């Protein structure tokens, strides 16, 4: 059996569909289908029942998944131990962080790090998805999380802060006191509630939520277009043309910022170098992250 085929098989087992597995593996869905067919041919057994709603494992598929899972965990452990002994400031280094961090805080500073460590081949993965550091999907994770996984180690810095924003034109047209139902919040709607918990501690508790927009960048653009109120991290909205804070209250602490890696990698030279660099950059931007600069 080819290990790439087995990894593809495990991705389909977890994702349930070929397209979802392809997205996870960052390959074309035809590649996933081909690898599954190769694996089935190599062991002369059907691993999945192909149905319109997805791939469902056969008895053979479930048996292979158990064995492949044990082998995979052992292989990842060996890779981490080997990488953890690497004291050279060279090689590949994968870092995952949310896109606003990458664009607003780290974008201008990455050249500084690369100039200091020219032997490193740096990869920045901008995603809100929690990539699995234990499986080497990333070496370092910069996360906003109050309860990071116990399998990871690192440092908690401080909480970033959020506030309420809108366009001045939108605020001028609304009668929040007498007709709050005519206004609207933009953002997540917590399972369909028109008055979710995150709005209830604000002065706009009687304003309903409209729509569901997971992207902070999109929320900011819609607020600029005078479509409603948003509650977003101060880093993403302070100083944005056409937006003002729609509250006199201090910014509200949100989740903690962590710099994390796996225990087996924490002493690796290249991992230590970037974690130290990331801490320096984040602390230098603490005021912006906590909304202090434009109070």
SVG drawing of the C-alpha trace seen along z (x, -y; Angstrom):
<svg xmlns="http://www.w3.org/2000/svg" viewBox="-40 -62 62 71">
<polyline fill="none" stroke="black" stroke-width="0.4" points="0.0,0.0 1.1,-3.5 1.2,-5.8 -0.2,-8.7 -3.2,-6.5 -3.6,-5.6 -3.5,-9.2 -6.1,-10.0 -8.3,-7.2 -8.1,-8.5 -9.1,-12.0 -12.2,-10.6 -13.0,-8.6 -12.9,-11.8 -14.6,-14.2 -17.2,-11.8 -17.0,-13.1 -14.3,-13.2 -14.6,-17.0 -14.3,-17.7 -11.3,-15.4 -9.7,-17.1 -10.1,-20.5 -8.5,-19.2 -5.6,-17.7 -5.4,-20.7 -5.6,-18.5 -8.1,-18.1 -11.1,-15.8 -10.1,-13.6 -6.8,-12.9 -8.7,-11.8 -10.9,-9.4 -7.9,-8.0 -6.0,-7.3 -8.9,-5.6 -9.3,-3.4 -5.6,-2.6 -5.7,-1.6 -8.8,0.6 -7.0,2.3 -3.8,2.9 -5.7,4.8 -8.4,6.2 -11.2,5.0 -13.9,2.3 -13.3,-0.3 -16.3,-2.5 -19.8,-2.3 -20.3,-5.2 -23.7,-6.9 -25.0,-10.3 -24.7,-11.7 -21.1,-10.6 -18.7,-7.8 -19.6,-5.2 -16.9,-2.7 -17.4,1.0 -16.3,3.5 -12.9,3.6 -12.7,-0.2 -13.4,-0.3 -10.8,2.3 -8.1,0.5 -9.0,-2.8 -8.2,-1.3 -4.9,0.0 -4.0,-3.1 -4.9,-5.4 -2.5,-3.6 0.3,-3.7 -0.4,-7.3 -0.1,-8.4 3.2,-6.5 4.6,-8.0 3.6,-11.6 5.3,-11.0 8.5,-9.9 8.4,-12.9 8.0,-15.3 10.8,-13.7 13.2,-13.9 12.2,-17.5 12.6,-18.3 16.2,-17.4 16.9,-19.8 19.0,-22.6 19.7,-24.1 18.2,-27.4 17.3,-26.1 14.6,-24.1 10.8,-24.4 8.7,-26.2 4.9,-26.3 3.0,-28.8 -0.8,-29.1 -2.7,-32.3 -5.9,-34.1 -5.7,-36.2 -6.3,-39.6 -3.2,-38.9 -1.1,-38.1 -2.2,-41.1 -2.4,-43.8 0.3,-42.8 2.8,-40.4 2.8,-41.3 5.2,-44.3 7.4,-42.3 7.9,-39.0 10.8,-40.4 12.6,-41.3 12.4,-37.7 13.4,-36.3 16.4,-38.6 17.5,-37.4 17.1,-33.7 17.8,-33.4 18.1,-29.6 14.5,-29.1 11.7,-28.4 8.7,-30.0 5.1,-29.1 2.3,-31.2 -1.1,-29.5 -3.9,-32.1 -6.9,-30.2 -9.4,-30.3 -9.4,-26.5 -7.7,-24.9 -4.9,-23.1 -3.5,-20.0 0.0,-20.8 0.3,-17.3 -0.1,-16.0 2.4,-18.5 -0.2,-20.4 1.6,-23.4 4.7,-23.8 3.4,-26.9 -0.1,-28.1 -1.0,-31.7 -4.5,-31.3 -7.2,-33.3 -8.5,-30.8 -9.4,-30.6 -8.9,-26.9 -6.2,-25.7 -5.6,-21.9 -3.8,-20.3 -1.5,-18.6 0.1,-21.9 2.5,-24.1 3.4,-27.7 2.7,-31.1 -0.5,-33.1 0.0,-36.7 -3.1,-38.8 -6.7,-39.1 -7.5,-41.1 -10.5,-43.4 -13.5,-44.1 -15.9,-47.0 -19.0,-48.1 -18.6,-49.9 -20.9,-51.5 -20.9,-54.2 -21.8,-57.7 -24.5,-57.8 -26.1,-54.7 -26.0,-55.9 -27.6,-59.2 -30.5,-57.5 -31.5,-55.2 -33.8,-55.8 -32.3,-53.2 -34.4,-54.3 -37.9,-54.3 -37.5,-52.0 -34.7,-49.6 -36.3,-46.9 -35.6,-49.1 -31.9,-48.8 -29.8,-45.6 -26.7,-43.9 -24.5,-42.2 -22.7,-39.0 -23.2,-35.6 -26.7,-34.8 -26.0,-32.0 -28.2,-29.3 -30.9,-31.6 -31.6,-33.8 -32.5,-37.4 -31.2,-38.6 -28.1,-36.4 -26.1,-36.6 -23.3,-38.6 -25.6,-41.6 -27.3,-41.6 -24.5,-43.2 -24.5,-46.2 -26.6,-49.4 -28.1,-47.8 -29.7,-44.8 -33.1,-45.4 -31.6,-45.6 -32.1,-42.3 -29.4,-40.4 -29.7,-40.2 -27.8,-37.8 -24.8,-35.6 -21.4,-36.7 -18.4,-34.8 -15.7,-36.9 -14.6,-39.9 -13.4,-41.6 -16.8,-41.2 -18.6,-42.5 -16.3,-45.6 -17.2,-46.2 -20.9,-45.8 -20.7,-48.3 -18.8,-50.7 -21.8,-50.4 -24.1,-51.6 -25.8,-48.2 -25.7,-47.9 -23.8,-47.6 -20.9,-45.2 -18.9,-43.9 -15.4,-43.0 -11.8,-43.1 -10.5,-46.6 -7.5,-45.6 -9.8,-45.1 -11.9,-48.2 -10.1,-51.1 -9.0,-53.6 -10.9,-52.1 -12.4,-54.9 -16.1,-55.3 -16.4,-53.6 -16.6,-55.0 -17.1,-53.3 -20.7,-53.2 -20.3,-53.1 -18.7,-55.2 -17.8,-52.0 -14.2,-50.7 -13.4,-47.9 -14.4,-44.5 -11.8,-41.7 -12.4,-38.8 -10.3,-35.6 -6.7,-35.2 -3.9,-35.2 -1.6,-32.2 1.6,-31.2 1.6,-27.4 3.6,-24.4 3.9,-20.7 6.0,-19.6 8.3,-17.7 9.0,-20.8 9.4,-23.5 13.2,-23.1 13.7,-23.1 15.8,-26.2 13.7,-27.4 10.5,-27.0 12.0,-28.9 13.2,-31.6 9.7,-32.3 7.9,-32.0 10.2,-34.6 9.7,-36.8 6.0,-36.4 5.8,-37.3 7.9,-40.5 5.6,-41.6 2.4,-40.9 3.5,-42.7 4.6,-45.7 1.0,-45.8 -0.7,-45.3 -2.3,-48.7 -3.8,-48.2 -5.0,-44.7 -6.7,-46.1 -8.2,-49.1 -6.1,-51.6 -4.7,-53.8 -7.9,-55.4 -9.8,-55.7"/>
</svg>
